[in-house]
Amino acid sequence: MVMKFLSLAFLFLTVSLSITSAQAKGYDFYWSGNYSLEFNFQSSPDLAGGKDKNYGNHHLFLRPELILQDGLSIMGGLDVFNGAGSLPPSQRVGQFFGGNLSTPNNFASDVELPFLNRQIQKTREASLAEFYLKYSHVNAELRVGRLPLNFGYGVSYDAGYENFDHWYTNRDGFAYEIKFGALTFTPMVYRVSDSLSLGSDDIDEFGMQVDFEAKDTGLELSLLFLQRHIPGAANNSSFATGSANPSQYNLFFRRTYKDLNYGFEAVVRDGDIGTFSGSDVSNKGAAFAAEVNWTPKRWELKGRFGYASGNDLTDDNDYTGFGFHRNYNLGILMFNSPMGNASYDPTGTNPVGRRGSLGASFDPARSADTDRISNALYLSPSATYNFDDKWSLNSTLVFAWLSEKNVGAGGAEVSSFLGSEFDLTLGYSPKENVTWRTTIGLFQPGDAYEGVGGAFDTDGSIGFTSSLGIKF
């Protein structure tokens, strides 16, 4: 009896392994992603002749896709050899050569004394930025899991798939995309934070995206609405307490012709973010970004202008600040690398990541790409000349002004001009999907960086970056 049972068990195991092996041979597995290598230098980011910033970083992002059967896939997104320290979880800056900029005193003790002051080259685990199931059927697609979130020019939401993108947006939940001809409707429901981990009520977000695309006329039109429900016990805002229901509306328009395209993305925020001193605090931020691109023959001419509202420190009943996504860059310095005195924040980006971490002591020389467009009006023309299929030369100008000037201590008014920047970039692409570029940037700060009564120095700053990007 025992021998018969063992025989049947062995037969069952053999058949099961055979079936599994046969099925595995039918799976399709694909990889895509990108690798970036960057070397950066900036003189006196404090704009007062202080210490320079000099660092290298590299990063590998892998996007595997496992096709189980027709229409059914498992998608992934792995940040490999990524950095840690005080940078927020949504960063894709990568690993810094020699260690993290924010942790300079992590020295090794396993070497001889003459070589004691060596930073530990820590191993880093892969970070799972995306992982979701995708089920596609006729005119519809269901996505469930940890999803990328991308919209328009990337003013608010950007998946971070391009070379040299240092940040990304994702959500846990599901989205169901339904197509009706040129129209696409995508309802979405996300769980931002679960009560089991937070120790309080759940934080949920729901919304809808509507896309219209007329390929024959080159017209694209999209609308995205997202609203978040935050219970009072889970509201950790530095501006208010209690339950909050902030919402955001994004509108994207673009028209494309043979060698010309233009468009804009507009953002409006609404709802409330809690109470302060017994009064409701409204969410009133707004932003606008417009782009014009013209490509006559060997030239690529681009014009960008836009606006991000700032927070009026004299108004306790409204929060009117808005910060662009960090991947939306104009130059290599302004709105990209934190600059100015550590105690002064004219663009109001300390609460949204300029310091890297709210609990960390801030030093502009020890922070990489944590700034963003905020509380600003900007204008940025650029021109690129392509010598051939491999070599190109780009020049970019950036001018910016404060949109809200009451940003000094106690809400005192300061001058509006933030400054100007000139960048010159040499690009080389030896093969398709391989890009090398070297940029020199000159930043001349405006009077806004002086603060109230010229309290801070405003010396110029020079930046340099050389980067290699490979997509596959």
N, C-alpha and C positions, 0 to 999 in steps of 0.2 A: 504493500500500500504506500509506504514511504517512498519507495523507488519510483512508483508510478507518478506520485505528486511531484517529485523532483524532475522527472522527465517532462511532464507537462509544463512545469515552470520554466525549464530550460528552453523548451520549444516556443513558449510564449515570448520569452525574452529575445530569442533569436529572430522571430518574425517581427517583433516590435523594432529591433535595431535595423533590420533590413528595410522596413517601411520608412523609418526615419531617415536612413541613409539615402534611399531613393528619392524621398521628398526633398532632402537637402540639395541634391544635385539639380533640382529644378528651380532653386532660388537664384535670383539675380542680385548682385551686390555691387554698389557703385560708391566711389569716393569723389568728392569735390572739396574745394576750400582754397586757402591761400596762406602763404608764408611771407612775413615782412621782417626786414632787418633795418634798423635805423640808428644813426649816430647824430647827436644833437649837442649844440653849444649855444649859450646865450650869455651875453655880458650883463652883469649887474641887474638882474630882474627886479630888484627893489628900487631901481631908478635913482639910487643915491650913491653909486660908486661902490656898492657892497660886493660880496663874493659872487663869482660867476657860477653858471650851471653848466655841467658837462657830463653827459651820460649816453650810454648805448642801450638799446633794448631790442629784443626780437620776440616773435610770437608766431605760433602755428595754429590755424583754425581748420578743423576737419569737419566735413559734413557728409557722414555716411548715409546711404539709403539702401534698405533691405526690402526688396520687392518679394512679398510672400506669394502673391498671385495677381492676376489682372485686376488693377484698381485698388489693391490693398498693399500698403507699404508702411514701414517703420522708418521714421526720419530722425536724425540726430544732429547735434552740434556740439563739438568738443573743443574747448579752449585748452591747448596743450602748452605746457611749460609757461603757465601764466604767473604773474606776480601776485603778491599779497600785500601785507602791511596796511597802511591807512587808506588805500584806494578803495572806493566803493565796489560792491560785488559786480556791478554792471560794466566794469572796465575791461578793455581788451588791449591794454597797453603792452602786455607781455612781461617777460622776465628782464629785469635790469642786469646789465653786466656788472658783476661784483656784489649784487644784492640790491635791496630796495632803497630808493632815495630817502624814504622816511625813517629808516632804521639804521643809522650810521654806526652804532656801538655794539653790534652783534659780532664780536671777534672770536676767533677760534683759539682753543687752548691745547690743541693736539700737535703743535709744531714747535720747533726749536725757538729759543728766545729771540734770535736775530730776525725771525720771521713771524713774531707773535701777532702783530697787528694786521691780521688777514681776516677778512670777512668770511664767514662760513658760506660756502656755495650750496645752499639748501636744495634738496630735491623738491619738486613741485608736482602735485597730482593734477590730472586733467580735470577741468571744471565742466560740468554738464550744463551748457547754456540752453540747449534745446533737446527735447526728446518727445516725440509725439507720433500717434497713429494717424495715417492718412487713408481715407476710404473715398475713392472717386467712382462715381457712377454717372449716368446720363445727365448732363447739364447741372451737376452738383458735386460738391466735395466736402466731406466731413473731416475736421482736424481736431484731435483730442490729445491733450497732454501739455507739455511745456512748449509754447508756440512763439515764434518770432512775431514782432509787431512792427510793421513798416507802413508809412503813408506819405504820399506826395514827395516834396523835396526833402523831407526829413527834418522839418522844423521842430516837431514834437517827438516823433517816433521813427526810429531807424534801426534796422536789423543788424547793421554793422558788417555787411558782407564784402565791402570793397577793401582793396589794399590800403593800408595805413588808417583804417577806421579803428579808433581806440575805445569805442563804447558801443553798446547794443541795448535794444529794448526787447523784452520778452514778457509773457504772461502764462500763468497756469490756468487751464480751462478748456473751453471748446469753441470752435467757430465753424459755421456751416454756410458754405458759399453756394448760392443758387443763381444760375444764369438764365435770363430770358432775352435772347438775342443780344443787343448791344448793352443791356442792363444787367448788372450783377448786384445781388443783395447778400450781405454777410452779417447775420446776427451773431453776437458773441457774448459769452458769459465767462467771467474770470473769477477765480478765488485768489485774492491778493495775499491774504494771511488767514490761517486757520486757527481757531480758538484752542486747539490742542497744543499748538506751539506758542501761541501768544499769551495764553492764560486769560483771555477775555473773549468777547464775541468775535465772530468772523467779520472780515473785511471783504466785501464783494464788489465787483465791477461788471457792468453790463453795457452793451451798446449795439450800434448798427453802422455798417459801412455800405454806401451805395455808390457804385461806379457806372459811368456811362462812357463808352468808347466808340467813336465813329471812325474806323480805320481809313475810309475813303476820303475823309476831310481832315484827318490828323487831329481830331478833337478828343481831348480827355477831360472828364469832369468827375470829381469824387467828393463825397461828403462823409465825414466820420463823426459819430457822436458817442461819447463815453461818459458814463456817470458812475461815481463810486459811493458806496454806502459805508461809513465808518462809525461804529458805535462809540459812545462817549468814553468807555473804558479803554478803547484802542487808539484814541486820538493822541498822537505824540507830537503834534505840531508845536513849533516854538512860538506861534503867533496866537493860538487860541486853544481852548479846551472844550470838551463836550462832543456830542455827536455832530457829524459833518456829512454833507452830501454835495461835494463839488462835482461839477460837470464841465465838459469841454467840447467845443464844436470846431472841426477843421474842415475847411473848404479848399479844394485844389482844382486849378484850371491850367491846361496847357494846350497850345495849338502848334502843330508841327508841319512845316513845309519842307521843300527839298533841302535847302541850306539855311533855314531859319526856323527857330522855335522860340516861343515866349510863353510865360505863364506866371502864376503866383500861387502862394499858399497863405491863407488867412486863418487865424486862430482867435477864438473868443472863449473866455471862461465865465462860468456862472455858478450859482449855488452858494452854499455857505460852508465855512471851514471851522465852525464852532462859535464860542463866545469869548469875549475878553472884557473884564471888568463889568460883567453883567449885560453886555450888549452883543448882539449878533455880529459876526465878522463875515462880510461878503467876499466872494472870490471874483475879482474883476480884471484879471490880467488879459492882455491881448497882444497879438503879434501879426506881422505881415512881412512876407519875403517875396520879392519879384525877381525874375531872371529873364534875360534876353540873350540868345546865342545865335551868332551869325558866322557861317563858315564859308567865306568866298575863297575858292581855290586852296592855296596853302595856308590860309589864315584861319584862326579861330578867335573870334571877338566875342567877349562876354561882358555884360553889364549886370550888376546886382545891386539892389537897394532894398532897404527894409527898415523895420521898426520893431522894437520889443519894449513893452511898457515897464516902468519902474515902480517901485513901491514908495509911496509918499509916507515918510516917517512921522508926519504930523497928523495923519488920519488913522485912528484906531479902529474905525468901523469897516474899513475896506482893505483887503490885501490886493494890490494892483500890480505886483511884480510878475514878470514872465521871463523865463530863460529858455533859449533855443537848445535843441539837442547838441551835445558836444561834438558830434560828427559834422555839423554844419560849420565849416571853417571858411574864413575869408583870407587870412594870411597865416603865417607860421607863428606870429607873436600875439598881436592884438586879438582878444577874445579867445585865445587858445592857451597861452602860457600865462599863469597869474603874474601880475606885475604891480609894482608900487609898494608902499609901506604896508607891513603886515597888519597894522592896526586900523587901516583905512580901506573901505570897500565901496567905492563910488557906484559900481554897477550892481551892487546888492546880491552877489552870487555866493557869499559865505554860507547862507542857509541851504543852498542847492549844490554844494559840493566843491566850491573853490578851494577850501582848505584841504580837500581830500577826505577828511573825517571831521565831524563837528567836535569830537573830543580831543583832537590832536593839536599840539601847538603848531602854528602856521609859519612857514618860512617860504617865500616865493622861490628861493633857490633850491628847495627840496620838494617841489611839487611838479608833476609832469602832466600837461594837457588837461588840467582840471577846470579851467575857466570856460566860459560860454558867452554868447551874445545875450546881453540882458541890459535893461534900462538904457537903450541906445537907439539912435538913428544912424544908419550907416549907408555909405555909397562906395562901391568897389568895382571900377572898370578893370578889365584885363585883356591882354592880347597875346596870342601864341602864334609863332611862325614855325611851320613844319618844313625843315630843310629837305627831308626825304621821309621815307617810311620809318626811319630809326631815330633821327635827331630832331629835337625841337627846342625852342627858346621861348619862355613865357615871362611877361612882366605884369605885375599886379599892383594896383594902388588901393589903399583902404583909408577912408576918412570916416570919423565917427564923432557923434555928439551925444551928450546925456539927454534922455527924454524926460527925466524927472531930476530936478536940480536940488531938491531938499534932501540931501544925502549926508550932510555933515553931522557932527555931534549934536544931538537934540533936534535934528531936522533942519539945521542951518543950511542956507543956500550956498552952492558953490558955482564956479564957472562951468559952462556947458561943454566946451571943446575937449574931447577925450584924446585926440591926437591923430597922427597919420602914419602910415606904414608903406614902404616900398619893398617889394619882393622881386627877385630875379631868379628864375629857375631854368636850369639846363636839364632836359630830359633825354633819355636814351632807351630804346626798346630793341634789343638785339634779336628777339624772337617774339612771336605772338604770346601774350599773357605774361611777359617778363618786362618789368619796368624799373628803371633806375633813374632817380632824379636827385639833383643837388640844388638847394635853395639858399640864397643869402638874403636876409631881411633886415631892413633898417627901420626902427620905430622911434618917432619923435613924439613924446607925450605932450598933451595939451594942458591947459591950466586946470582942468578938472582934477588932475592927479595931485595938484598942490594942496587941495583941501581948503578949509576955511582960513582966510588970511595968509595963504602961502605957507602953511605949516610944514609941508613936506617937499623934499627935493624932487626935481623932475629932469634928471639927466636922461639922455637918449640911451637906447639899447640896441645891440647888434645881435642877430640870430643867424645860425647856420645849421642846416640839416642835410644829410645825405642818406637816401633810403633806397632799399631794394625790395621790390614786391613781386611775388610769383603767384599766379592764379592757376588752378588746375581743376 
